[in-house]
Amino acid sequence: MRNSPANSIVFLDEHTPFPEVEMAMGENSPAPGLLAAGGGLGVERLLSAYSKGIFPWYSAGQPILWWSTDPRMVLNPLQFKLSTSLKKSLKRFRQSSGCEIKMDSAFLSVIAHCSQVKREGQSGTWITEEMVQAYHRLHLAGYAHSVETWQNGELIGGLYLVNIGRAVFGESMFALQTDASKIALSALVAFAKFHHIELIDCQQKTAHLSSMGGHTIKRSDFLNAITPHLKDSSPKWVFKPIYWQEILNSTAPTTA
């Protein structure tokens, strides 16, 4: 492991541990939250990263870059905002015999679709083939999962995430039809509420997540919130229709 005097981040060898997250670049730096580079994307490395509030994010042609943002964007399932229009979409979705939520039935398809989403301010994707294969290995090891929106036998939206114990770390979403990714996120929130998962990590602030109840907290508060749950038993990632009641009956809709 060696320090880079040019940007003050740490370069990792394959077996060296992460530095303390307090060493990450500050909020007013050129790369807020950037902590380290290198080190590989093996299962144990990724599990170590997420357990410490660190995640990989980089583009093709760059080294692996590790981040720990402060403040941290999170979604508390108890504070989830279900808009009037989305609530109507959910009711239509539930009433249609050809629509259903599945989990882990098409993980590679979900992450492949996420890698193709065009995002504002980005010329390419950060979900490189290296990342796809790394998260697929994590999925096979039982730590990465997909939440999928299906209609008439076709995958129309979804998201993927990392789960350690009862800590959940959201990664990326996609939609091929209106509200398909929002329905998947709503299903994740309903699932989380049923299984008493207190926080969904969203990593970085976006207007979309803010509109659904996401908010920022201090990194130290985020770590204090997830650490006690890392050694809990993980839920079984199967979605049951009864879970919808967790948000449809208890979430006050917004006016949007």
Backbone bond lengths (Angstrom), bond angles and torsions (degrees), N, CA, C in turn:
res aa  C-N    CA-C-N  psi(-1)  N-CA   C-N-CA  omega(-1)  CA-C   N-CA-C  phi
1 M - - - 1.479 - - 1.515 108.86 -
2 R 1.340 117.61 135.10 1.458 120.42 178.78 1.516 109.77 -141.35
3 N 1.310 115.89 150.03 1.455 121.14 177.75 1.520 110.54 -84.92
4 S 1.317 116.53 146.92 1.459 121.51 175.05 1.517 108.85 -102.24
5 P 1.325 118.95 112.38 1.453 119.94 -178.89 1.519 113.29 -66.01
6 A 1.347 117.33 -20.03 1.465 119.46 -176.30 1.522 111.87 -71.95
7 N 1.326 117.46 -38.23 1.457 118.63 -175.22 1.520 113.17 -132.90
8 S 1.309 116.99 5.14 1.462 123.34 173.79 1.526 114.64 66.16
9 I 1.333 117.48 14.96 1.459 118.02 173.89 1.525 109.12 -92.34
10 V 1.317 115.82 168.20 1.452 122.55 -177.85 1.522 109.40 -103.76
11 F 1.336 117.13 133.75 1.457 121.96 174.83 1.523 109.14 -97.19
12 L 1.331 115.69 125.85 1.455 121.51 -173.88 1.521 111.85 -96.63
13 D 1.323 116.28 139.96 1.447 121.45 164.50 1.522 107.50 -82.65
14 E 1.309 117.18 174.16 1.458 120.69 -173.67 1.526 113.15 -60.12
15 H 1.328 117.48 -35.41 1.464 119.99 -172.41 1.529 113.85 -110.21
16 T 1.310 119.05 1.80 1.462 119.99 -177.51 1.527 110.60 -81.98
17 P 1.323 117.35 145.34 1.470 121.06 -178.59 1.526 111.29 -74.87
18 F 1.321 114.77 165.32 1.453 120.18 175.33 1.534 110.33 -69.93
19 P 1.333 116.90 148.63 1.463 119.44 170.18 1.518 110.01 -71.16
20 E 1.305 117.26 168.49 1.460 120.82 175.62 1.527 109.73 -62.35
21 V 1.316 116.31 142.50 1.465 119.84 -175.10 1.529 112.09 -64.36
22 E 1.322 117.22 -21.90 1.470 120.20 178.34 1.524 111.50 -64.13
23 M 1.341 117.57 -13.79 1.458 121.40 178.15 1.533 112.23 -82.62
24 A 1.318 118.10 -6.36 1.465 120.83 179.95 1.524 110.49 -64.18
25 M 1.314 116.39 153.39 1.460 121.27 178.40 1.529 110.08 -60.16
26 G 1.324 115.89 144.81 1.451 121.83 -175.04 1.515 113.60 -78.27
27 E 1.323 115.16 172.85 1.463 122.30 -174.27 1.516 112.82 -60.95
28 N 1.345 118.59 -29.47 1.460 122.11 -177.53 1.524 113.03 -99.20
29 S 1.323 117.05 12.32 1.464 121.40 179.50 1.528 110.63 -85.80
30 P 1.347 118.41 171.15 1.471 120.40 178.16 1.524 113.34 -63.19
31 A 1.336 117.89 -25.19 1.472 121.68 -178.64 1.526 108.77 -137.76
32 P 1.323 117.95 76.01 1.468 120.94 -175.93 1.525 112.33 -58.23
33 G 1.316 115.24 125.12 1.456 120.78 177.95 1.510 115.30 95.59
34 L 1.326 118.20 -10.59 1.458 120.57 -179.60 1.524 109.77 -67.38
35 L 1.326 115.76 127.55 1.469 121.13 -173.00 1.522 113.30 -115.96
36 A 1.332 116.58 -45.73 1.461 119.29 -170.90 1.520 110.12 -156.63
37 A 1.345 115.55 170.66 1.458 121.53 177.45 1.521 108.94 -139.77
38 G 1.342 115.04 153.47 1.454 120.11 177.31 1.519 113.21 84.10
39 G 1.324 115.70 -165.65 1.452 121.02 172.35 1.511 116.14 94.45
40 G 1.340 119.16 -8.50 1.457 120.85 178.01 1.519 113.81 82.14
41 L 1.339 114.99 169.29 1.463 121.66 -177.04 1.528 111.51 -123.46
42 G 1.318 116.36 36.87 1.456 120.49 177.26 1.515 111.76 -67.30
43 V 1.327 116.72 163.78 1.459 121.48 -178.04 1.519 111.18 -57.91
44 E 1.311 117.49 -47.02 1.465 119.76 -177.86 1.523 111.58 -65.69
45 R 1.319 116.89 -36.56 1.469 120.17 178.00 1.527 110.07 -64.67
46 L 1.321 117.25 -44.21 1.463 120.53 -179.76 1.532 111.05 -65.90
47 L 1.312 117.62 -42.02 1.464 120.16 178.61 1.524 110.86 -63.27
48 S 1.322 116.81 -40.65 1.464 120.75 176.87 1.526 110.33 -61.95
49 A 1.339 116.07 -42.42 1.462 120.67 -179.19 1.528 111.13 -61.55
50 Y 1.318 117.27 -56.05 1.466 120.04 -176.15 1.524 111.80 -62.05
51 S 1.310 116.86 -35.56 1.468 119.83 178.70 1.518 112.34 -63.62
52 K 1.334 116.22 -23.12 1.464 121.63 -179.45 1.532 112.56 -102.99
53 G 1.327 116.92 7.19 1.461 119.68 -179.12 1.514 113.35 78.03
54 I 1.335 117.23 29.20 1.468 123.47 -178.14 1.520 108.53 -117.50
55 F 1.331 117.57 143.67 1.461 120.34 177.72 1.528 109.50 -142.34
56 P 1.348 117.56 152.53 1.469 120.91 178.30 1.525 111.31 -87.05
57 W 1.312 115.56 143.35 1.469 120.75 178.42 1.525 107.71 -160.87
58 Y 1.323 116.78 112.91 1.465 120.54 -177.96 1.518 108.45 -162.18
59 S 1.308 116.12 167.39 1.456 121.68 -178.58 1.519 110.71 -108.47
60 A 1.324 116.23 165.48 1.458 120.95 177.39 1.522 109.67 -56.99
61 G 1.321 115.91 137.65 1.457 120.99 -179.32 1.509 113.97 91.19
62 Q 1.331 117.21 -12.07 1.461 121.39 176.42 1.524 110.01 -97.69
63 P 1.334 116.89 158.97 1.466 118.13 169.77 1.521 109.13 -69.62
64 I 1.317 117.07 166.09 1.459 120.47 173.61 1.526 108.10 -61.83
65 L 1.318 117.19 125.63 1.454 122.11 179.80 1.523 109.49 -113.44
66 W 1.326 116.51 135.10 1.458 122.82 -177.38 1.527 109.89 -113.59
67 W 1.333 115.96 135.65 1.458 121.88 -173.03 1.525 111.32 -126.72
68 S 1.310 115.25 149.83 1.467 121.97 170.16 1.523 106.34 -143.95
69 T 1.321 115.59 93.85 1.460 121.34 -171.82 1.530 112.05 -76.56
70 D 1.305 115.28 147.76 1.461 122.32 177.65 1.531 107.42 -147.40
71 P 1.354 117.78 110.66 1.464 127.27 10.05 1.519 112.26 -76.40
72 R 1.338 114.72 171.00 1.462 122.42 -176.19 1.527 110.15 -114.93
73 M 1.329 115.69 133.54 1.460 120.74 177.94 1.523 109.75 -81.90
74 V 1.320 116.99 127.54 1.457 121.79 179.72 1.522 109.84 -136.71
75 L 1.318 114.87 162.42 1.462 121.71 174.45 1.520 107.93 -128.10
76 N 1.322 115.79 116.24 1.453 121.38 175.15 1.531 107.62 -86.47
77 P 1.331 118.85 118.24 1.470 119.75 -178.08 1.524 113.38 -53.91
78 L 1.329 117.60 -29.62 1.462 120.28 179.80 1.524 112.17 -73.11
79 Q 1.334 116.92 -15.74 1.456 121.39 -179.17 1.528 112.19 -109.48
80 F 1.302 116.02 13.73 1.463 121.10 -179.20 1.520 110.80 -62.31
81 K 1.341 116.00 133.22 1.467 121.65 -179.85 1.522 109.58 -104.01
82 L 1.302 115.32 115.35 1.450 121.41 179.59 1.527 108.36 -103.10
83 S 1.326 116.94 107.83 1.461 120.22 -177.60 1.527 110.47 -66.64
84 T 1.318 115.53 159.20 1.467 120.21 178.77 1.525 111.07 -59.14
85 S 1.340 116.41 -42.03 1.469 119.84 -178.71 1.525 111.42 -67.78
86 L 1.343 117.33 -40.05 1.460 119.83 179.04 1.525 110.98 -68.53
87 K 1.329 116.68 -36.64 1.457 119.71 177.80 1.527 110.35 -61.51
88 K 1.329 117.12 -39.15 1.464 121.00 176.92 1.533 110.33 -65.20
89 S 1.355 116.26 -41.18 1.466 120.21 178.37 1.527 111.02 -62.49
90 L 1.329 116.01 -40.86 1.460 120.02 178.91 1.520 111.74 -64.10
91 K 1.314 116.60 -40.84 1.462 119.72 179.72 1.529 110.71 -65.45
92 R 1.342 116.73 -41.09 1.469 119.25 176.84 1.523 110.66 -63.89
93 F 1.320 115.69 -40.93 1.463 121.55 -179.81 1.531 110.58 -61.53
94 R 1.321 116.28 -46.62 1.463 120.75 -178.56 1.526 111.97 -66.01
95 Q 1.324 117.28 -32.17 1.464 121.04 -175.65 1.526 112.82 -82.89
96 S 1.325 116.78 -11.71 1.454 120.75 -179.20 1.527 109.96 -88.38
97 S 1.335 116.41 127.15 1.465 120.35 -178.50 1.528 112.58 -67.15
98 G 1.324 117.15 -19.78 1.457 119.91 -178.94 1.510 114.49 -92.70
99 C 1.333 117.48 3.27 1.469 121.37 -176.86 1.523 110.78 -112.30
100 E 1.321 116.13 137.89 1.464 120.18 177.83 1.524 110.95 -159.21
101 I 1.320 114.15 158.99 1.462 122.13 172.72 1.522 108.13 -101.32
102 K 1.307 115.63 130.42 1.462 121.08 173.73 1.525 108.56 -121.68
103 M 1.309 115.92 158.36 1.466 121.66 175.18 1.524 108.86 -127.59
104 D 1.313 115.13 131.37 1.470 123.06 173.48 1.527 114.35 64.05
105 S 1.322 118.17 21.23 1.464 118.76 177.71 1.522 111.79 -90.76
106 A 1.336 117.43 -16.93 1.469 120.84 -177.02 1.523 109.98 -150.35
107 F 1.325 116.03 52.77 1.473 120.00 -174.26 1.525 111.93 -57.25
108 L 1.323 117.29 -48.47 1.464 119.91 -176.97 1.527 111.53 -64.13
109 S 1.323 117.44 -36.11 1.466 119.91 177.74 1.520 111.04 -65.71
110 V 1.330 116.54 -39.49 1.463 120.36 179.46 1.525 110.47 -63.20
111 I 1.313 117.47 -50.12 1.465 119.64 -176.91 1.535 110.30 -67.75
112 A 1.336 117.27 -32.07 1.467 119.82 176.89 1.524 110.35 -65.23
113 H 1.320 117.39 -43.79 1.466 120.78 177.56 1.533 110.50 -63.57
114 C 1.329 116.87 -41.79 1.469 120.44 178.95 1.523 110.95 -60.16
115 S 1.321 116.67 -35.26 1.466 120.24 -178.22 1.521 112.34 -70.26
116 Q 1.326 116.94 -17.08 1.466 121.13 -176.98 1.527 113.20 -98.51
117 V 1.328 116.85 -3.67 1.465 120.28 -178.23 1.524 109.98 -69.94
118 K 1.330 116.49 129.67 1.461 121.01 174.84 1.519 108.73 -83.30
119 R 1.332 116.29 125.33 1.457 121.09 -175.61 1.524 110.37 -117.89
120 E 1.304 115.33 142.75 1.465 121.74 -177.99 1.521 110.50 -58.64
121 G 1.341 116.12 130.61 1.455 120.86 177.08 1.515 114.20 83.85
122 Q 1.357 117.65 2.08 1.455 120.81 179.98 1.522 109.45 -122.95
123 S 1.336 116.60 129.60 1.452 120.87 -179.81 1.518 112.50 -85.89
124 G 1.329 116.51 -18.47 1.461 120.63 -179.29 1.511 109.99 -141.43
125 T 1.326 115.71 -162.08 1.458 120.18 -179.68 1.520 110.57 -110.38
126 W 1.334 116.11 147.47 1.456 120.05 172.81 1.528 110.51 -91.73
127 I 1.349 116.75 -8.84 1.464 119.98 178.89 1.525 107.15 -91.16
128 T 1.315 115.09 79.75 1.453 121.35 -178.63 1.526 109.55 -74.82
129 E 1.333 116.78 169.79 1.463 120.41 177.57 1.525 110.67 -60.03
130 E 1.327 116.91 -34.86 1.469 121.35 176.08 1.527 110.67 -60.58
131 M 1.332 116.35 -42.09 1.462 121.04 178.28 1.528 110.82 -67.57
132 V 1.331 116.93 -42.37 1.466 120.51 179.06 1.521 110.38 -56.40
133 Q 1.318 116.55 -48.17 1.457 120.23 -178.63 1.530 111.70 -66.88
134 A 1.330 116.93 -36.02 1.467 120.41 179.51 1.522 111.19 -64.85
135 Y 1.341 116.36 -44.35 1.464 118.70 -179.00 1.529 111.49 -75.31
136 H 1.316 116.91 -26.15 1.461 118.73 172.98 1.529 109.93 -65.28
137 R 1.322 117.33 -42.16 1.471 119.93 175.47 1.525 110.49 -61.18
138 L 1.323 115.89 -40.04 1.462 119.84 178.63 1.532 110.25 -65.48
139 H 1.325 116.06 -36.50 1.470 121.14 176.84 1.531 110.44 -64.05
140 L 1.324 116.78 -46.55 1.461 120.72 179.79 1.526 111.85 -63.52
141 A 1.338 116.19 -27.60 1.462 120.78 177.57 1.525 112.26 -81.96
142 G 1.346 116.94 -6.15 1.457 120.85 175.93 1.512 115.40 94.45
143 Y 1.351 117.89 14.35 1.467 120.40 -175.33 1.524 114.24 -115.17
144 A 1.308 118.64 -8.22 1.466 121.27 177.17 1.525 108.12 -122.52
145 H 1.328 116.36 139.21 1.460 121.01 -172.67 1.523 110.66 -138.85
146 S 1.319 115.43 158.25 1.457 121.24 175.88 1.520 109.94 -120.41
147 V 1.328 115.13 143.53 1.466 123.06 171.97 1.513 105.84 -114.46
148 E 1.329 116.80 122.25 1.461 121.10 -166.01 1.530 112.15 -122.76
149 T 1.314 115.99 137.07 1.463 123.03 175.09 1.534 108.09 -102.12
150 W 1.328 115.64 119.73 1.464 121.43 -177.15 1.526 110.72 -117.29
151 Q 1.320 115.63 143.35 1.465 121.73 176.17 1.522 108.77 -139.78
152 N 1.321 115.16 119.60 1.468 121.18 178.68 1.528 112.18 50.64
153 G 1.330 115.49 43.27 1.458 120.98 176.23 1.508 115.20 80.79
154 E 1.337 118.14 5.30 1.461 121.50 -179.79 1.524 110.69 -116.31
155 L 1.319 115.81 138.99 1.452 122.48 176.23 1.528 108.88 -76.96
156 I 1.339 118.02 116.81 1.471 120.56 -175.46 1.526 112.95 -115.57
157 G 1.324 117.64 -4.25 1.459 120.09 178.91 1.515 110.14 -179.64
158 G 1.322 115.14 168.88 1.455 117.89 178.44 1.507 112.83 165.99
159 L 1.312 114.39 -175.50 1.459 121.99 178.37 1.521 108.26 -152.01
160 Y 1.332 115.42 163.62 1.466 118.77 171.92 1.519 108.93 -131.25
161 L 1.324 115.39 159.56 1.457 121.70 -170.87 1.513 110.07 -153.72
162 V 1.329 114.41 168.74 1.464 122.34 172.76 1.524 107.48 -113.35
163 N 1.334 116.64 139.12 1.459 121.80 179.90 1.516 110.21 -132.03
164 I 1.336 115.21 122.87 1.463 121.81 174.49 1.523 106.79 -126.52
165 G 1.325 117.18 115.97 1.459 119.70 -176.03 1.520 110.27 63.37
166 R 1.343 115.87 -122.05 1.468 119.89 173.45 1.523 110.46 -113.63
167 A 1.333 116.38 29.37 1.464 122.26 172.35 1.526 107.82 -104.06
168 V 1.332 116.45 131.97 1.463 121.86 -176.43 1.526 109.02 -122.93
169 F 1.320 115.38 131.27 1.461 122.20 -176.88 1.533 108.48 -122.61
170 G 1.334 117.11 105.05 1.456 121.21 179.82 1.516 111.09 -70.27
171 E 1.338 116.40 146.03 1.454 120.56 -178.15 1.531 113.06 -116.96
172 S 1.321 118.59 -64.18 1.463 119.71 -175.33 1.520 109.97 -157.28
173 M 1.344 116.01 156.73 1.456 122.43 -179.29 1.527 109.82 -130.37
174 F 1.332 116.05 161.58 1.458 120.92 172.18 1.520 108.66 -148.64
175 A 1.321 116.54 158.42 1.461 122.42 176.50 1.520 109.29 -144.17
176 L 1.321 116.57 132.17 1.460 122.57 172.98 1.518 111.03 -101.11
177 Q 1.323 116.75 -12.70 1.453 122.69 175.49 1.524 109.01 -136.60
178 T 1.317 116.62 158.37 1.455 122.10 -177.83 1.525 110.71 -54.40
179 D 1.330 115.79 131.02 1.468 125.24 174.90 1.529 114.09 71.75
180 A 1.336 119.09 2.61 1.459 119.94 -175.61 1.533 112.48 -64.62
181 S 1.337 117.52 -38.26 1.459 119.42 177.72 1.525 110.80 -74.82
182 K 1.331 116.86 -34.77 1.459 120.24 177.65 1.533 110.85 -65.65
183 I 1.317 116.48 -35.71 1.463 119.85 176.72 1.522 110.00 -65.81
184 A 1.335 117.16 -40.56 1.466 120.18 177.49 1.526 111.00 -63.63
185 L 1.336 116.65 -42.14 1.459 119.91 178.28 1.532 110.56 -64.97
186 S 1.315 116.76 -40.48 1.461 120.70 177.50 1.525 110.37 -61.19
187 A 1.336 116.61 -39.90 1.461 120.69 177.71 1.527 110.77 -64.15
188 L 1.335 116.60 -40.04 1.463 119.94 177.23 1.524 110.81 -62.74
189 V 1.323 117.44 -42.58 1.459 121.11 178.96 1.527 110.58 -63.11
190 A 1.332 116.85 -44.11 1.464 120.57 178.30 1.527 110.84 -61.37
191 F 1.327 116.09 -43.17 1.459 122.19 177.43 1.526 110.56 -61.06
192 A 1.342 115.90 -44.89 1.461 121.22 -179.17 1.528 111.52 -63.15
193 K 1.328 116.54 -42.41 1.460 119.81 179.32 1.524 110.90 -63.17
194 F 1.316 116.93 -43.02 1.461 120.50 -179.43 1.527 110.80 -62.35
195 H 1.333 116.66 -37.11 1.464 121.04 -176.19 1.535 112.78 -96.54
196 H 1.309 116.24 13.36 1.469 122.25 175.33 1.529 112.50 58.25
197 I 1.324 115.73 39.44 1.462 121.69 173.00 1.523 107.14 -86.59
198 E 1.304 117.34 120.54 1.458 121.43 -167.58 1.516 114.60 -85.57
199 L 1.339 117.58 -19.59 1.460 119.61 -172.62 1.514 109.71 -151.21
200 I 1.327 116.63 139.16 1.461 122.25 171.45 1.527 107.11 -114.56
201 D 1.307 116.80 118.70 1.462 121.17 179.49 1.521 109.91 -72.85
202 C 1.325 116.80 129.72 1.466 122.26 177.97 1.529 111.57 -113.65
203 Q 1.326 117.52 -1.54 1.464 125.19 174.07 1.515 114.07 69.84
204 Q 1.325 118.08 -67.44 1.458 120.68 -174.70 1.524 111.11 -129.16
205 K 1.315 116.24 148.96 1.456 122.03 -174.58 1.517 111.71 -71.27
206 T 1.340 115.77 133.99 1.459 122.25 171.95 1.525 108.58 -137.35
207 A 1.319 116.40 153.21 1.460 120.74 178.97 1.525 110.98 -64.46
208 H 1.326 116.09 -36.35 1.468 121.12 179.77 1.522 111.30 -59.38
209 L 1.335 116.89 -49.15 1.464 120.39 -179.41 1.522 111.52 -70.27
210 S 1.318 116.26 -34.31 1.470 119.40 177.61 1.522 110.83 -61.50
211 S 1.329 116.57 -38.09 1.460 120.37 -179.06 1.520 111.99 -67.26
212 M 1.336 116.82 -18.95 1.466 120.84 -179.00 1.525 112.75 -104.48
213 G 1.328 115.51 11.46 1.460 119.76 175.37 1.509 115.37 108.31
214 G 1.329 117.46 -0.74 1.456 119.95 177.67 1.517 111.15 -68.15
215 H 1.317 116.68 149.41 1.461 121.14 179.35 1.523 108.89 -153.88
216 T 1.313 116.25 165.64 1.463 120.19 -179.01 1.522 110.59 -99.80
217 I 1.331 114.19 146.10 1.460 121.89 174.01 1.528 108.04 -134.87
218 K 1.305 116.78 164.52 1.453 120.80 177.27 1.534 109.98 -63.10
219 R 1.313 115.75 145.67 1.466 119.60 178.20 1.525 111.03 -56.94
220 S 1.313 117.12 -40.35 1.468 120.26 -179.80 1.529 110.88 -62.50
221 D 1.330 117.09 -38.12 1.467 120.35 177.89 1.529 110.35 -69.09
222 F 1.317 116.48 -37.23 1.462 120.56 177.04 1.527 110.57 -61.82
223 L 1.318 116.77 -47.30 1.468 120.51 -179.79 1.526 111.45 -64.89
224 N 1.322 116.53 -38.64 1.472 119.76 177.26 1.520 111.44 -64.15
225 A 1.345 115.82 -30.32 1.465 120.07 -178.67 1.529 112.42 -76.79
226 I 1.339 117.34 -38.08 1.466 118.45 -174.93 1.522 113.60 -89.27
227 T 1.326 117.32 -31.27 1.464 120.18 -172.19 1.522 113.77 -55.48
228 P 1.348 119.84 -44.37 1.474 118.87 -178.97 1.529 114.02 -63.54
229 H 1.344 117.71 -16.78 1.461 120.61 -173.95 1.525 113.52 -103.58
230 L 1.323 117.83 -1.20 1.459 120.46 -176.36 1.525 112.64 -66.94
231 K 1.329 117.19 -27.73 1.464 120.94 -178.58 1.525 112.61 -100.26
232 D 1.336 116.98 5.25 1.465 120.22 174.83 1.529 110.03 -68.79
233 S 1.311 116.26 163.43 1.461 120.61 173.23 1.520 109.52 -69.98
234 S 1.311 117.19 134.52 1.466 121.23 178.63 1.526 110.00 -75.86
235 P 1.337 117.71 147.83 1.473 119.86 176.66 1.525 110.50 -70.76
236 K 1.306 115.99 161.61 1.456 121.44 173.07 1.519 107.60 -82.99
237 W 1.330 116.61 122.24 1.456 120.53 -172.01 1.532 110.85 -84.23
238 V 1.319 112.89 76.66 1.462 123.03 175.12 1.519 106.62 -134.28
239 F 1.325 117.35 128.74 1.462 120.03 -178.95 1.522 110.08 -93.17
240 K 1.328 115.85 130.64 1.459 122.04 176.33 1.530 108.72 -113.15
241 P 1.323 117.65 135.66 1.473 120.75 -177.76 1.521 113.90 -53.03
242 I 1.335 117.20 -29.16 1.466 119.69 179.88 1.527 111.79 -62.03
243 Y 1.338 117.04 -21.44 1.469 120.30 -179.56 1.523 112.05 -63.10
244 W 1.347 117.76 -26.35 1.463 120.34 -179.34 1.530 111.74 -56.35
245 Q 1.322 116.35 -30.58 1.461 119.33 -177.88 1.521 111.65 -61.98
246 E 1.329 117.34 -23.25 1.457 121.64 -179.43 1.528 112.23 -61.30
247 I 1.334 116.32 -29.22 1.474 117.84 179.67 1.522 112.18 -112.82
248 L 1.315 117.96 -31.81 1.462 119.21 -177.09 1.529 112.31 -71.29
249 N 1.318 116.90 -29.41 1.464 120.72 -178.72 1.510 114.25 -94.62
250 S 1.351 116.35 -19.82 1.461 118.24 -172.11 1.515 114.72 -119.85
251 T 1.323 118.25 -11.48 1.464 120.45 -176.97 1.521 110.55 -93.17
252 A 1.318 116.07 122.52 1.462 119.77 176.25 1.513 108.97 -73.90
253 P 1.341 118.96 122.81 1.470 120.51 -177.46 1.521 111.63 -69.19
254 T 1.317 115.94 151.15 1.457 121.20 171.59 1.526 107.33 -84.47
255 T 1.316 116.80 177.45 1.466 119.86 -177.38 1.510 112.44 -88.92
256 A 1.338 117.15 -11.78 1.465 119.58 -176.63 1.522 111.70 -69.23
